[in-house]
Amino acid sequence: MTTCAAPSAELHDHDFLELTYVVQGRAVHLFGEKTSVIGQGDYFIVDYGVKHKYDQIGDTPFVVVNCLFLPRLIDETLTECRRFQELADNYLIKFNYRDLTARPTGLIYHDNDGYIGQLISRLSREYNEKPVGHQEMMRCQLIEILIVTMRRIYRAPDEPESSRLVQFIIDQIEKNFMERLSLADLAAQCCYSLAYVSKRFKEETGTTFQHYLQTVRIRESCRLLANTSKKISEISGLVGYSDTKFFNQLFKAEMGMTPRAFKTLYNRKGTKSS
């Protein structure tokens, strides 16, 4: 994290995510294809590869706090993540883009009550002082900032009954992926035919129930492989696969490597090995 007076007036982009909070002054901000005037209390999130720059307005120094971070700060399994949308879909945040009125990285927000500024100050203090557990605290504070921000553009879905049905099934997968789940059972629970539910799920998610369930299970197994010392056979069972050989095959097909190879990329603290 850095506090910058008169940040770069040159158009630039980054190979990481950027959270910027304006502490003082005003500037013209060229942000992607948009131009706006930003001032004290404004903040925004810049995605990978989005070009932006500032031009100070007036004599008051333009000062911002920059929080530059890689998605793996949130979760070590996001090492290959290159879009904020992927980060928002992580199990620690879990915001559905369909329920947002706009892309979170395409807006300028204003900190009306100063709450975000307080979180930024705490985040900065953890970064500068580095007390015991500072990385975990920074992760928590950053997640809170991102969730509070996305709440501001959340639209309570006024969805047709079919969409509520699909959301119910998705919720069941997310909560009970480690159990034996059957679309036929969920369809019967909702008093719909299996054929109708299967068709609606594929139309709204772009994939089948079985593939969606598999994706969630593999995602959770990645988290366990990267952040725990559990055996692969144990992790297989924890994510819903009693047959470890079958789990290994699915994992390799999805991730391009075996669970064991994936696990060797990380040490027990969840940092990537050299």
C-alpha positions as CSV (number, residue, x, y, z in Angstrom):
1,M,0.0,0.0,0.0
2,T,1.2,3.5,-0.8
3,T,0.1,7.1,-0.2
4,C,0.8,9.1,-3.3
5,A,0.8,12.9,-3.7
6,A,0.2,14.0,-7.3
7,P,0.1,10.4,-8.8
8,S,1.2,9.7,-12.3
9,A,-0.3,11.9,-15.0
10,E,0.7,9.3,-17.6
11,L,-1.7,6.8,-18.9
12,H,-0.8,3.4,-17.4
13,D,-2.2,0.0,-16.5
14,H,-1.2,-2.8,-14.1
15,D,-0.8,-6.5,-13.9
16,F,-2.7,-6.6,-10.6
17,L,-5.8,-5.2,-9.0
18,E,-5.8,-1.7,-7.7
19,L,-8.1,-0.1,-5.0
20,T,-7.6,3.6,-4.9
21,Y,-9.0,6.0,-2.3
22,V,-8.8,9.8,-2.7
23,V,-7.5,11.4,0.5
24,Q,-7.2,15.0,-0.6
25,G,-7.6,17.3,-3.6
26,R,-9.4,16.9,-6.9
27,A,-8.4,15.6,-10.3
28,V,-9.6,14.7,-13.8
29,H,-9.6,10.9,-14.0
30,L,-9.4,9.1,-17.3
31,F,-10.5,5.6,-16.5
32,G,-10.8,3.2,-19.3
33,E,-13.1,5.1,-21.8
34,K,-14.6,7.3,-19.2
35,T,-13.5,10.8,-17.9
36,S,-14.7,12.1,-14.6
37,V,-13.7,14.5,-11.8
38,I,-12.8,12.8,-8.5
39,G,-12.2,14.3,-5.1
40,Q,-11.8,13.5,-1.4
41,G,-13.8,10.5,-0.4
42,D,-14.1,9.0,-3.9
43,Y,-12.7,5.5,-4.5
44,F,-12.6,2.9,-7.2
45,I,-11.3,-0.5,-8.2
46,V,-9.1,-0.9,-11.3
47,D,-9.1,-4.2,-13.1
48,Y,-6.1,-5.9,-14.8
49,G,-5.0,-4.1,-17.9
50,V,-7.4,-1.1,-17.6
51,K,-5.6,2.2,-18.5
52,H,-6.1,5.3,-16.3
53,K,-4.4,8.5,-15.3
54,Y,-4.9,11.6,-13.2
55,D,-4.6,15.3,-13.9
56,Q,-4.6,17.4,-10.8
57,I,-7.2,20.3,-10.6
58,G,-6.2,23.5,-8.7
59,D,-3.3,24.1,-6.2
60,T,-4.4,21.6,-3.5
61,P,-2.2,18.5,-3.8
62,F,-4.0,15.5,-5.1
63,V,-3.3,12.6,-2.7
64,V,-4.5,9.1,-2.9
65,V,-4.0,5.8,-1.0
66,N,-3.2,2.9,-3.4
67,C,-3.8,-0.6,-2.4
68,L,-2.2,-2.8,-5.1
69,F,-2.9,-6.5,-4.7
70,L,-3.0,-9.8,-6.4
71,P,-6.1,-11.9,-6.1
72,R,-4.1,-14.6,-4.2
73,L,-4.0,-12.2,-1.2
74,I,-7.7,-13.2,-0.8
75,D,-7.1,-16.9,-1.5
76,E,-3.9,-18.6,-2.6
77,T,-5.8,-20.7,-5.1
78,L,-6.4,-17.6,-7.1
79,T,-2.8,-17.5,-8.4
80,E,-3.9,-17.5,-12.0
81,C,-6.9,-15.1,-11.5
82,R,-6.7,-12.1,-13.9
83,R,-10.2,-10.5,-13.5
84,F,-12.0,-9.0,-10.6
85,Q,-15.1,-11.0,-11.7
86,E,-13.3,-14.2,-10.8
87,L,-12.3,-12.8,-7.5
88,A,-15.9,-11.8,-6.7
89,D,-17.0,-15.3,-7.4
90,N,-14.6,-16.7,-4.8
91,Y,-16.1,-18.6,-1.9
92,L,-14.9,-15.9,0.6
93,I,-16.9,-13.2,-1.3
94,K,-19.4,-14.9,-3.5
95,F,-21.3,-12.1,-5.3
96,N,-23.3,-13.1,-8.3
97,Y,-22.6,-10.7,-11.2
98,R,-26.2,-11.1,-12.4
99,D,-27.4,-9.4,-9.2
100,L,-25.2,-6.3,-9.7
101,T,-26.4,-3.2,-11.6
102,A,-23.0,-2.5,-13.1
103,R,-19.4,-3.9,-13.2
104,P,-17.8,-3.0,-9.9
105,T,-14.6,-2.0,-11.7
106,G,-16.4,0.4,-14.0
107,L,-17.6,2.9,-11.3
108,I,-16.4,5.7,-9.1
109,Y,-17.8,5.3,-5.5
110,H,-18.2,8.0,-2.8
111,D,-17.5,7.2,0.8
112,N,-20.5,9.2,2.2
113,D,-20.2,8.1,5.8
114,G,-16.4,7.7,6.0
115,Y,-16.7,3.9,6.7
116,I,-14.5,2.9,3.7
117,G,-11.9,5.5,4.8
118,Q,-11.7,3.9,8.2
119,L,-11.2,0.5,6.7
120,I,-8.5,1.9,4.4
121,S,-6.7,3.4,7.4
122,R,-6.8,0.2,9.3
123,L,-5.6,-1.7,6.3
124,S,-2.7,0.8,5.8
125,R,-1.8,0.5,9.5
126,E,-1.6,-3.3,9.3
127,Y,0.5,-3.0,6.2
128,N,3.0,-0.5,7.7
129,E,3.3,-1.8,11.2
130,K,3.1,-5.5,10.3
131,P,1.9,-6.9,13.7
132,V,1.5,-10.7,14.2
133,G,-1.3,-11.9,11.9
134,H,-1.2,-8.7,9.7
135,Q,-1.8,-10.6,6.5
136,E,-4.9,-12.3,7.8
137,M,-6.2,-8.9,9.1
138,M,-5.5,-7.2,5.8
139,R,-7.3,-10.0,3.9
140,C,-10.4,-9.6,6.2
141,Q,-10.4,-5.8,5.8
142,L,-10.0,-6.0,2.0
143,I,-12.8,-8.5,1.7
144,E,-15.0,-6.2,3.8
145,I,-14.3,-3.2,1.6
146,L,-15.1,-5.2,-1.5
147,I,-18.3,-6.6,-0.1
148,V,-19.5,-3.2,1.2
149,T,-18.7,-1.7,-2.2
150,M,-20.7,-4.4,-4.1
151,R,-23.6,-4.0,-1.8
152,R,-24.0,-0.5,-3.2
153,I,-24.7,-1.8,-6.6
154,Y,-26.6,-4.9,-5.6
155,R,-30.1,-5.3,-7.1
156,A,-32.5,-7.5,-5.2
157,P,-33.5,-9.8,-8.0
158,D,-37.1,-9.5,-9.1
159,E,-36.7,-12.8,-10.9
160,P,-39.3,-15.1,-12.5
161,E,-40.1,-18.3,-10.7
162,S,-37.8,-20.3,-12.9
163,S,-34.8,-18.2,-11.9
164,R,-35.6,-18.6,-8.3
165,L,-35.7,-22.4,-8.9
166,V,-32.2,-22.3,-10.5
167,Q,-30.9,-20.1,-7.6
168,F,-32.2,-22.6,-5.1
169,I,-30.4,-25.4,-6.8
170,I,-27.1,-23.4,-6.9
171,D,-27.5,-22.6,-3.2
172,Q,-27.9,-26.3,-2.5
173,I,-24.8,-27.1,-4.4
174,E,-22.7,-24.4,-2.6
175,K,-23.9,-25.5,0.8
176,N,-24.0,-29.3,0.4
177,F,-21.4,-30.1,-2.4
178,M,-19.8,-32.6,-0.1
179,E,-23.0,-34.7,0.1
180,R,-24.5,-37.0,-2.5
181,L,-26.6,-34.5,-4.5
182,S,-29.1,-35.5,-7.2
183,L,-30.9,-33.1,-9.5
184,A,-33.8,-35.5,-9.6
185,D,-34.1,-35.3,-5.8
186,L,-33.9,-31.5,-5.9
187,A,-36.5,-31.3,-8.7
188,A,-38.9,-33.5,-6.8
189,Q,-38.3,-31.4,-3.7
190,C,-39.5,-28.3,-5.7
191,C,-42.3,-30.3,-7.4
192,Y,-41.0,-30.0,-10.9
193,S,-40.1,-32.6,-13.4
194,L,-36.4,-33.5,-13.9
195,A,-36.5,-32.6,-17.6
196,Y,-37.9,-29.1,-16.9
197,V,-35.4,-28.4,-14.1
198,S,-32.5,-29.7,-16.1
199,K,-33.5,-27.5,-19.1
200,R,-33.9,-24.4,-17.0
201,F,-30.6,-25.0,-15.2
202,K,-28.6,-25.4,-18.5
203,E,-30.3,-22.3,-20.0
204,E,-29.5,-20.0,-17.0
205,T,-26.0,-21.2,-16.1
206,G,-24.7,-22.4,-19.5
207,T,-23.7,-25.7,-18.1
208,T,-25.2,-28.9,-16.7
209,F,-26.0,-29.6,-13.0
210,Q,-23.4,-32.3,-12.9
211,H,-20.6,-30.1,-14.3
212,Y,-21.6,-27.2,-12.0
213,L,-21.4,-29.5,-9.0
214,Q,-18.0,-30.9,-10.2
215,T,-16.6,-27.3,-10.7
216,V,-17.6,-26.4,-7.1
217,R,-16.1,-29.5,-5.7
218,I,-12.8,-29.0,-7.6
219,R,-12.7,-25.4,-6.5
220,E,-13.0,-26.5,-2.9
221,S,-10.5,-29.2,-3.3
222,C,-8.0,-26.6,-4.6
223,R,-8.5,-24.6,-1.5
224,L,-7.9,-27.6,0.8
225,L,-4.8,-28.7,-1.2
226,A,-3.3,-25.2,-1.1
227,N,-4.1,-24.4,2.6
228,T,-4.1,-27.6,4.6
229,S,-1.8,-30.6,5.1
230,K,-4.7,-33.1,4.6
231,K,-4.0,-36.2,2.5
232,I,-5.4,-36.3,-1.0
233,S,-7.7,-39.3,-0.2
234,E,-9.1,-37.3,2.7
235,I,-9.7,-34.2,0.6
236,S,-11.4,-36.4,-2.0
237,G,-13.9,-37.5,0.6
238,L,-14.4,-34.0,2.0
239,V,-15.5,-32.7,-1.4
240,G,-17.9,-35.5,-2.1
241,Y,-15.8,-38.2,-3.9
242,S,-15.4,-41.5,-2.2
243,D,-13.4,-42.9,-5.1
244,T,-10.0,-41.2,-4.9
245,K,-8.9,-42.5,-8.3
246,F,-12.0,-41.0,-9.9
247,F,-11.3,-37.7,-8.1
248,N,-7.8,-37.7,-9.4
249,Q,-9.0,-38.1,-13.0
250,L,-11.6,-35.3,-12.7
251,F,-9.1,-33.0,-11.1
252,K,-6.5,-33.5,-13.8
253,A,-9.1,-33.0,-16.5
254,E,-10.2,-29.7,-14.9
255,M,-6.9,-28.3,-13.7
256,G,-4.4,-29.8,-16.2
257,M,-2.4,-31.5,-13.4
258,T,-2.9,-34.1,-10.7
259,P,-4.0,-33.1,-7.1
260,R,-0.5,-34.2,-6.0
261,A,1.2,-31.9,-8.5
262,F,-1.1,-29.0,-7.5
263,K,-0.3,-29.6,-3.8
264,T,3.5,-29.4,-4.4
265,L,3.1,-25.9,-5.7
266,Y,2.2,-24.7,-2.2
267,N,3.8,-25.0,1.2
268,R,1.8,-25.4,4.4
269,K,1.3,-21.7,4.8
270,G,-0.3,-21.5,1.4
271,T,2.5,-19.5,-0.3
272,K,3.7,-20.7,-3.7
273,S,6.9,-22.7,-3.7
274,S,9.8,-21.6,-5.9
